[in-house]
C-alpha cells in the first residue's frame, strides 16, 4: 500500500519537469515579444522639400517618347531595355539609363545631326516604371507598385486592395534600404494615425521601400 502511494505522489523533480513543459510556450512567446519590442526603429523622416527633390533619372522599363519635329518616321515611343538602352531610327541604340530626359535629348540631337539638318528633338518619360515599392503581408495583393509620383503608405496599401481580415494594423513596418546595404525601419500604426495620434508617420515612399503588414 505504501509503495502504491509513493508511485502516485509527484516527486520534486517530476513537478519541475511538468512546470517547465507547461511554461515553455509562454516563455517562448515572451521571448518573441521581447525581441520585437527591442528592435530599434527610426523616427519618421520629414516630408521632402519640393525645392530639394532630385531630377528624375531614366531607368530600365521606363517608356521614352522621342519626337523629332517634321520627322515622324524618326519619332518613337520605346521602352528602356534591360541593358539600359533604347532604339532610335537612324542612330540605333542609345544609352538612356541614368540620364535625365534633357540629357538624353542632347545625346539624340547630337547623333541625329549627322543625318539631318538641325534636328528639333523632344524627349519625354511617358511612363515611369523603373522605380517602385513593394507591399507584402496581410494585404489583398502582395505586389510591387511603380512610383510615378509622390506616394504615401496609406495610398500604397489602398492600391493593393487594402488589409485582410486579420491584419495587424498597429504594427506596419516600412523597410528602407540605404546605398551601402544598410536598412532603416519605420513603424506605422494605422488606427493611431486615423485617430490623429500619430502625425507624420504616413511617410512619402522612396524607390525600393518595402511595406510589411503582419497578421
Secondary structure, DSSP 8 states (H G I E B T S, - for coil): -HHHHHHHS--HHHHHHHHHHHHHHHHHHHHHHHHHHHS----------GGG-------TT-EEEEEETT-GGG-EEEE--TTSEEEETTTEEEE-TT--HHHHHHHHHHHHTTTSSS--EEEEEEE--S-EEEEEESBS--EEEE-SS--BHHHHHHHTT-B-TT--TTSEEEEEE-TTS-EEEEEE-HHHHHTTSSTT-S-B--TT-EEEE--
